[in-house]
């Protein structure tokens, strides 16, 4: 993904945290952030593993 895709996704997650946290639904954006960061971590790990070969 391009850099602006990452920035857009992070901005959406932050705005969801701001709006939903006071209503008691703060776990939803944090779950989305965890899934997103996990996906990025796995993707980077695979690229790192390929570059080591």
Phi, psi and omega per residue, in radians:
X1 nan 2.696 3.103
X2 -1.372 2.862 -3.112
X3 -1.070 -0.691 -3.095
X4 -1.215 -0.441 3.033
X5 -1.151 -0.769 3.122
X6 -1.104 -0.774 -3.140
X7 -1.126 -0.671 3.116
X8 -1.141 -0.768 3.131
X9 -1.117 -0.747 3.125
X10 -1.146 -0.687 3.109
X11 -1.119 -0.708 3.113
X12 -1.129 -0.753 3.137
X13 -1.114 -0.727 3.131
X14 -1.128 -0.736 3.120
X15 -1.167 -0.633 3.061
X16 -1.118 -0.679 3.100
X17 -1.100 -0.761 -3.116
X18 -1.102 -0.778 -3.061
X19 -1.408 -0.577 -3.046
X20 -1.657 -0.266 -3.058
X21 -1.151 -0.720 -3.120
X22 -1.256 -0.397 3.141
X23 -1.501 -0.047 3.118
X24 1.629 0.119 3.138
X25 -1.920 0.563 -3.085
X26 -1.208 -0.338 -3.112
X27 -1.253 -0.469 -3.091
X28 -1.130 -0.909 3.107
X29 -1.124 -0.593 3.104
X30 -1.176 -0.622 3.062
X31 -1.138 -0.759 3.087
X32 -1.082 -0.712 3.115
X33 -1.127 -0.691 3.107
X34 -1.132 -0.720 3.102
X35 -1.136 -0.772 3.140
X36 -1.088 -0.821 -3.129
X37 -1.189 -0.588 3.061
X38 -1.126 -0.729 3.094
X39 -1.080 -0.783 3.134
X40 -1.121 -0.707 -3.140
X41 -1.105 -0.794 3.129
X42 -1.117 -0.714 3.138
X43 -1.101 -0.792 3.130
X44 -1.188 -0.628 3.109
X45 -1.114 -0.725 3.101
X46 -1.118 -0.724 3.101
X47 -1.130 -0.675 3.120
X48 -1.157 -0.701 -3.136
X49 -1.164 -0.679 3.118
X50 -1.174 -0.626 -3.098
X51 -1.272 -0.369 3.133
X52 -1.317 -0.379 -3.080
X53 -1.215 nan nan
